[in-house]
Amino acid sequence: MAHIAHIDSHHRSLGQVVAAPFVAVFNWFVALAEASPKYREMEHLSRMSDEQLAARGIRREDIVQKVLGTHFV
């Protein structure tokens, strides 16, 4: 009977191991931000054309201030 050796070629470097918790926390913050209604509104407005924004009385450069208000400025 033939035997097949399984070689695990997925070894992580020390740098990857050390960085993994930080990457996980960063990804969690990104997911949290993307779940925010304000983020979704900014994404929605950002996808609009300049003409669509103008019809709403918004300039592209004012999207962040419009959505976040004075908390950002």
Beta strands, then each sheet from edge to edge (+ up, - down):
end
